[in-house]
Amino acid sequence: MNERLKLFLALAGALAVVGLGSVSARPAWRAWQAFQAGDDPSAVADLHMKEVMTPARAAAEIDAALAAKDGELVASFIELAKANGVAVDPAKLDQLAVLRARPCSSGVQSGFASGGFEDSCELAGVVARDLSGYGDLSDLYQEGSKLLSGGAPDKLLLSLAAVGLVSTAATVLTLGGAAEARGGLTTFKALHKAGRLSKPLAANLARMASEAIDRDAIKTVQTAAWRMETEGALAAAKKIVRPTVFSKLKNLGTDVEIIADRTGSRGALQVFAVAESADDVRQAARLAKARGSTTRAILKLFGRSVLIASTLSAIAIGWIFTFVGYVFILAIFARQFGLWIGRRLWSRASMSGAKPAV
């Protein structure tokens, strides 16, 4: 093989190695960043934020939220835009101020009377209704009566009411120590009664609740409530739902309260429209803790994908291995190229009768 052909092949190999590196480096780096983000929803959102949060997208989302009269979502997008250096039209701030000027007192009264809500004002009324114990006791009695009479009760509602009633007592006894779980359970129960949970989430929790109810405890609660024996009713209410499920529902209530506190009632609606399991709810609470009021905008941009534990796909793993292969090939090529240069230097030195410089 003549020298020119060898040189051509060496250059072709060098170009191939450079090309492989340029193609695989970026995807491999993104895959590694995804691995580093793990199951942290805030880190996952940051990983893709610059690609999604463009000035055009921000303006479109703010306009859509204004049209829907969703002041909480408008504020969320404005804050997220500012955090990412995206300019917002000052006129949008004026429109947001108008949305926030709505009086709240009538909404509280409506929520207390109906047990349903659409905004934070009505939610405050719903929470007040259940904190008194009236809402939970009423739901517990109605659904428990259906179960005992051979009807078809809403077992998830029954379980939530039982855990909520016990949490109400705990809130009073601890001077507010259990208020976070209590408020979250009320919010979640209201969403369930209104049919605002995603179908997968409602089905998963209903299946869990159906396997955890103690019929005898329900009878005891109803008897004690009829006789106005408050302590007996509460003691029996603790036994309606088996301990493991009781603990899961209580933790769920805490997560829901974190979400509602940092994103508002519409934020809770937004989360439960996409969440499919208690794990998704837990991830949403983590995101709300980390990102506060910008959580709603993040969920609007990314949907459930930001709540799912990040796992490297087969394609991502493939890019990482491709890059590792590239580094290996580069090392081999560098070695062979060095040997080739060395041989040429020794060959020329031998022909001239001089020793090559070291």
C-alpha positions as CSV (number, residue, x, y, z in Angstrom):
1,M,0.0,0.0,0.0
2,N,1.6,3.3,-1.1
3,E,2.1,6.2,1.3
4,R,-0.6,8.4,-0.2
5,L,-3.3,5.7,0.2
6,K,-2.2,5.3,3.8
7,L,-2.4,9.0,4.4
8,F,-5.8,9.1,2.8
9,L,-7.1,6.3,5.0
10,A,-5.7,7.9,8.1
11,L,-7.4,11.2,7.3
12,A,-10.7,9.4,6.6
13,G,-10.4,7.6,9.9
14,A,-9.8,10.9,11.7
15,L,-12.8,12.5,10.1
16,A,-15.0,9.5,11.0
17,V,-13.9,9.7,14.6
18,V,-14.6,13.5,14.8
19,G,-18.0,12.9,13.1
20,L,-18.9,10.2,15.6
21,G,-18.0,12.4,18.5
22,S,-19.9,15.4,17.2
23,V,-23.0,13.3,16.7
24,S,-23.0,11.4,20.0
25,A,-21.6,14.0,22.4
26,R,-24.7,16.2,22.8
27,P,-27.3,13.3,23.2
28,A,-25.0,11.5,25.6
29,W,-24.6,14.6,27.7
30,R,-28.4,15.1,27.8
31,A,-28.9,11.5,28.8
32,W,-26.3,12.0,31.6
33,Q,-28.1,15.1,32.8
34,A,-31.3,13.1,32.9
35,F,-29.6,10.5,35.0
36,Q,-28.3,13.2,37.3
37,A,-31.8,14.7,37.7
38,G,-33.2,11.3,38.7
39,D,-36.7,11.5,40.0
40,D,-36.5,15.2,41.2
41,P,-39.4,16.9,39.3
42,S,-37.8,20.3,39.7
43,A,-34.5,19.2,38.2
44,V,-36.3,17.4,35.4
45,A,-38.2,20.7,34.6
46,D,-35.0,22.7,34.6
47,L,-33.4,20.3,32.2
48,H,-35.9,21.1,29.5
49,M,-37.0,24.6,30.4
50,K,-35.0,26.6,27.9
51,E,-36.4,24.5,25.0
52,V,-40.0,25.1,26.1
53,M,-40.2,28.5,27.8
54,T,-39.8,30.7,24.8
55,P,-41.2,34.3,24.6
56,A,-43.8,33.2,22.1
57,R,-44.9,30.2,24.3
58,A,-45.0,32.4,27.4
59,A,-47.2,35.0,25.8
60,A,-49.6,32.4,24.4
61,E,-50.0,30.7,27.7
62,I,-50.5,33.9,29.6
63,D,-53.2,35.0,27.1
64,A,-54.9,31.6,27.4
65,A,-55.0,31.9,31.2
66,L,-56.3,35.4,31.0
67,A,-59.1,34.3,28.7
68,A,-60.0,31.5,31.1
69,K,-60.0,34.1,34.0
70,D,-57.5,31.9,35.8
71,G,-55.5,34.5,37.8
72,E,-53.4,32.0,39.6
73,L,-52.1,30.4,36.4
74,V,-51.5,33.9,34.9
75,A,-49.4,34.8,37.9
76,S,-47.6,31.5,37.7
77,F,-46.5,32.0,34.1
78,I,-45.5,35.6,34.7
79,E,-43.2,34.5,37.6
80,L,-41.8,31.6,35.6
81,A,-41.1,33.8,32.6
82,K,-39.3,36.3,34.8
83,A,-37.2,33.6,36.4
84,N,-36.1,32.5,33.0
85,G,-35.3,35.9,31.6
86,V,-38.4,36.1,29.4
87,A,-40.0,39.6,29.1
88,V,-43.7,40.0,29.9
89,D,-45.9,42.7,28.5
90,P,-46.7,45.2,31.3
91,A,-50.3,45.3,30.2
92,K,-50.7,41.6,31.3
93,L,-49.8,42.7,34.9
94,D,-52.7,45.2,34.8
95,Q,-55.1,42.5,33.6
96,L,-53.9,40.2,36.4
97,A,-54.6,42.8,39.0
98,V,-58.2,43.1,37.7
99,L,-58.7,39.3,38.0
100,R,-57.4,39.4,41.6
101,A,-59.7,42.1,42.7
102,R,-62.7,39.8,43.0
103,P,-64.3,39.8,46.5
104,C,-64.0,36.5,48.5
105,S,-66.7,36.5,51.1
106,S,-69.5,35.2,49.0
107,G,-67.3,32.4,47.7
108,V,-66.5,31.2,51.3
109,Q,-70.2,31.1,52.1
110,S,-71.0,29.2,48.9
111,G,-68.3,26.6,49.6
112,F,-69.5,26.1,53.2
113,A,-73.1,25.6,52.1
114,S,-72.5,23.3,49.1
115,G,-69.3,21.5,49.9
116,G,-68.0,22.2,46.4
117,F,-65.6,24.7,45.0
118,E,-64.1,26.2,41.9
119,D,-61.6,28.7,43.4
120,S,-59.6,29.4,46.6
121,C,-62.5,31.4,48.2
122,E,-65.0,28.6,47.9
123,L,-62.3,26.1,49.0
124,A,-61.9,28.0,52.2
125,G,-65.6,27.5,52.9
126,V,-65.3,23.7,52.2
127,V,-62.4,23.4,54.6
128,A,-64.3,25.3,57.3
129,R,-67.3,22.9,56.8
130,D,-65.2,19.8,57.2
131,L,-63.0,21.1,60.0
132,S,-66.2,21.4,62.1
133,G,-66.6,17.6,61.6
134,Y,-70.0,18.1,60.0
135,G,-69.0,17.2,56.5
136,D,-67.0,14.1,57.4
137,L,-69.6,12.8,59.8
138,S,-72.4,13.3,57.2
139,D,-70.4,11.5,54.5
140,L,-69.5,8.7,56.9
141,Y,-73.1,8.2,57.9
142,Q,-74.5,8.2,54.4
143,E,-71.9,5.9,52.8
144,G,-71.7,3.7,55.9
145,S,-75.5,3.2,55.7
146,K,-75.3,2.2,52.1
147,L,-72.6,-0.4,52.9
148,L,-74.5,-1.9,55.9
149,S,-77.8,-2.1,54.0
150,G,-76.2,-4.0,51.1
151,G,-76.0,-1.0,48.8
152,A,-73.1,0.3,46.7
153,P,-71.3,2.9,48.8
154,D,-68.4,5.1,47.6
155,K,-65.7,3.3,49.6
156,L,-63.0,5.9,48.8
157,L,-65.3,8.7,50.1
158,L,-66.1,6.6,53.2
159,S,-62.4,6.0,53.9
160,L,-61.5,9.7,53.4
161,A,-64.4,10.7,55.7
162,A,-63.2,8.3,58.4
163,V,-59.5,9.5,58.2
164,G,-60.7,13.1,58.0
165,L,-62.9,12.8,61.1
166,V,-60.0,11.3,63.1
167,S,-57.6,14.0,61.7
168,T,-60.1,16.7,62.8
169,A,-60.0,15.4,66.4
170,A,-56.2,15.2,66.2
171,T,-56.1,18.8,64.9
172,V,-58.1,20.0,67.9
173,L,-56.2,17.9,70.5
174,T,-52.8,19.0,69.1
175,L,-53.8,22.6,68.7
176,G,-53.4,22.5,64.9
177,G,-50.6,20.0,64.7
178,A,-52.5,17.8,62.2
179,A,-54.1,20.7,60.3
180,E,-52.0,20.1,57.2
181,A,-53.3,16.5,56.7
182,R,-56.8,17.6,57.7
183,G,-57.0,20.4,55.1
184,G,-55.5,18.3,52.4
185,L,-58.0,15.4,53.0
186,T,-60.9,17.9,52.7
187,T,-59.6,19.3,49.4
188,F,-59.1,15.8,48.1
189,K,-62.5,14.6,49.2
190,A,-64.1,17.7,47.5
191,L,-62.3,16.9,44.3
192,H,-63.4,13.3,44.4
193,K,-67.0,14.1,45.1
194,A,-67.0,16.6,42.2
195,G,-65.5,13.9,39.9
196,R,-62.4,15.9,39.3
197,L,-59.8,13.2,39.8
198,S,-58.2,11.5,36.9
199,K,-59.8,8.1,36.2
200,P,-56.6,6.1,36.9
201,L,-56.1,7.9,40.2
202,A,-59.7,7.4,41.4
203,A,-59.6,3.7,40.4
204,N,-56.3,3.1,42.1
205,L,-57.4,4.7,45.4
206,A,-60.9,3.1,45.3
207,R,-59.3,-0.3,44.9
208,M,-57.0,0.3,47.9
209,A,-59.9,1.6,50.0
210,S,-62.3,-1.2,49.1
211,E,-59.9,-3.7,50.7
212,A,-59.4,-1.8,53.9
213,I,-62.8,-1.1,55.4
214,D,-64.0,-2.7,58.7
215,R,-67.9,-3.0,58.7
216,D,-68.1,-3.6,62.4
217,A,-66.3,-0.3,63.1
218,I,-68.8,1.5,60.9
219,K,-71.7,0.1,62.9
220,T,-70.1,1.3,66.1
221,V,-69.6,4.8,64.7
222,Q,-73.2,5.1,63.7
223,T,-74.5,3.8,67.0
224,A,-72.2,6.1,69.0
225,A,-73.1,9.1,66.7
226,W,-76.8,8.4,67.2
227,R,-76.3,8.4,71.0
228,M,-74.2,11.6,70.7
229,E,-71.2,9.7,72.2
230,T,-68.4,11.7,70.5
231,E,-65.5,9.9,72.1
232,G,-66.9,6.5,71.2
233,A,-67.5,7.6,67.6
234,L,-63.9,8.9,67.2
235,A,-62.5,5.7,68.7
236,A,-64.4,3.5,66.3
237,A,-63.6,5.8,63.4
238,K,-59.9,5.1,63.9
239,K,-60.7,1.4,63.2
240,I,-62.8,1.9,60.0
241,V,-59.8,2.0,57.8
242,R,-56.9,-0.5,58.4
243,P,-53.7,1.1,59.7
244,T,-51.6,0.8,56.5
245,V,-54.2,2.4,54.3
246,F,-55.0,5.0,57.0
247,S,-51.4,6.0,57.0
248,K,-51.3,6.3,53.2
249,L,-54.4,8.4,53.0
250,K,-53.1,10.6,55.8
251,N,-49.9,11.1,53.9
252,L,-51.9,11.8,50.8
253,G,-53.8,14.5,52.7
254,T,-50.5,16.1,53.7
255,D,-49.2,16.1,50.1
256,V,-52.5,17.6,48.8
257,E,-52.4,20.4,51.4
258,I,-48.8,21.3,50.3
259,I,-50.0,21.4,46.7
260,A,-53.1,23.5,47.5
261,D,-51.2,25.9,49.8
262,R,-48.5,26.7,47.1
263,T,-50.6,26.5,44.0
264,G,-54.2,27.3,45.0
265,S,-57.3,25.3,44.5
266,R,-57.1,25.4,40.7
267,G,-53.5,24.1,41.1
268,A,-54.9,21.1,43.0
269,L,-57.5,20.6,40.2
270,Q,-54.7,20.8,37.6
271,V,-52.5,18.2,39.5
272,F,-55.3,15.7,40.0
273,A,-56.4,15.9,36.4
274,V,-53.0,14.4,35.4
275,A,-51.9,12.4,38.5
276,E,-52.5,8.7,38.1
277,S,-51.2,7.4,41.5
278,A,-50.4,8.5,45.0
279,D,-46.7,8.5,43.9
280,D,-47.6,11.2,41.3
281,V,-49.3,13.2,44.0
282,R,-46.2,12.9,46.1
283,Q,-44.0,14.1,43.2
284,A,-46.3,17.1,42.6
285,A,-45.9,18.0,46.3
286,R,-42.1,17.8,45.9
287,L,-42.4,20.1,42.9
288,A,-44.7,22.5,44.8
289,K,-42.3,22.7,47.7
290,A,-39.3,23.4,45.4
291,R,-41.0,25.8,42.9
292,G,-43.9,27.4,44.8
293,S,-46.3,29.4,42.7
294,T,-44.5,28.6,39.5
295,T,-45.6,25.0,39.8
296,R,-48.8,25.4,37.9
297,A,-46.9,26.9,34.9
298,I,-44.4,24.0,35.0
299,L,-47.2,21.5,35.0
300,K,-49.0,23.3,32.2
301,L,-45.8,23.1,30.1
302,F,-44.8,19.5,30.8
303,G,-47.9,17.7,32.1
304,R,-47.5,14.4,33.9
305,S,-44.1,13.7,32.4
306,V,-42.4,16.0,35.0
307,L,-44.0,13.9,37.8
308,I,-42.8,10.5,36.6
309,A,-39.6,9.3,38.0
310,S,-36.9,9.9,35.4
311,T,-35.6,6.6,33.9
312,L,-33.1,6.4,31.1
313,S,-34.8,5.1,28.0
314,A,-33.1,2.5,25.8
315,I,-32.3,5.3,23.3
316,A,-30.6,7.4,26.0
317,I,-28.6,4.5,27.2
318,G,-27.7,3.8,23.6
319,W,-26.3,7.3,23.2
320,I,-24.2,7.0,26.4
321,F,-22.7,3.7,25.2
322,T,-22.1,5.2,21.8
323,F,-20.1,8.1,23.3
324,V,-18.2,5.6,25.5
325,G,-17.4,3.7,22.3
326,Y,-16.3,6.9,20.6
327,V,-13.8,7.7,23.5
328,F,-12.5,4.1,23.2
329,I,-12.1,4.4,19.4
330,L,-10.5,7.8,19.8
331,A,-7.9,6.4,22.2
332,I,-7.1,3.5,19.8
333,F,-6.9,5.9,16.8
334,A,-4.6,8.3,18.8
335,R,-2.3,5.4,19.6
336,Q,-2.2,4.1,16.1
337,F,-1.7,7.6,14.7
338,G,1.1,8.2,17.1
339,L,2.8,4.9,16.1
340,W,2.4,5.8,12.4
341,I,4.1,9.2,12.9
342,G,6.8,7.5,15.0
343,R,7.6,5.0,12.3
344,R,7.8,7.7,9.6
345,L,10.2,9.7,11.7
346,W,12.4,6.7,12.4
347,S,12.3,5.7,8.7
348,R,13.4,9.2,7.6
349,A,16.1,9.3,10.3
350,S,17.4,5.9,9.1
351,M,17.6,7.0,5.5
352,S,19.5,10.1,6.4
353,G,21.8,8.3,8.8
354,A,20.9,10.5,11.7
355,K,19.1,9.6,14.9
356,P,15.6,11.1,15.3
357,A,15.2,13.8,17.8
358,V,13.8,12.6,21.1
